[in-house]
Amino acid sequence: MADSSFDIVSKFDKQEVANAVNSAAKEIANRYDFKDVGARVELVGDSVIKMEANSEDRCKAILDVVQTWLVRRGVSLKHLDVPEAGPRLSGKEYKLDVPLKEGISSENAKKVTKIIRDEGPKSVKTQIQGDEIRVTSKSRDDLQAVQRLLKEKDLDFAVSFTNYR
């Protein structure tokens, strides 16, 4: 019997992010508490969400609306790299640029493979391939056990499973 495998990746659906940002922009345009405060949100390229408002609190409220729409669209909030400093003052406007993280860094890949090696079934083999991890085993049940194990762990990045064969 051939080995079964799947890939562990950290990717988001760019269209879902665009839809979430557009929905958040419509909500902000229509909400009473955002009237006449210069509140705006937009997606720049595929990787940065830009928010602007006339106060720091309004900027944080825009971030909350965007996060709500991302969750509704099934995009993990772990893809957001929110700056700890918060919104920055630029002229009379407060601005907040939130980059989107994608891919598994090499140190995070090493953490995941260590978790699988230490706590997962012994028949499972892992292999780091760039920004994703290939997991192989003869038993599909062992592969599903690895998926459950990783879902239970509170990793500081989003994981999803693709190429299940």
Protein Blocks (a to p, Z undefined) as FASTA:
>chain_A
ZZddddddddddfklmmmmmmmmmmmmmmpmklgonlpacddehjlbccdddfbfklmmm
mmmmmmmmmmmnopafklpccdfklpadehjbccddddddedjdfklmmmmmmmmmmmmc
fkbccddehjaccdddfblklmmmmmmmmmmpccfbdcddehiZZ
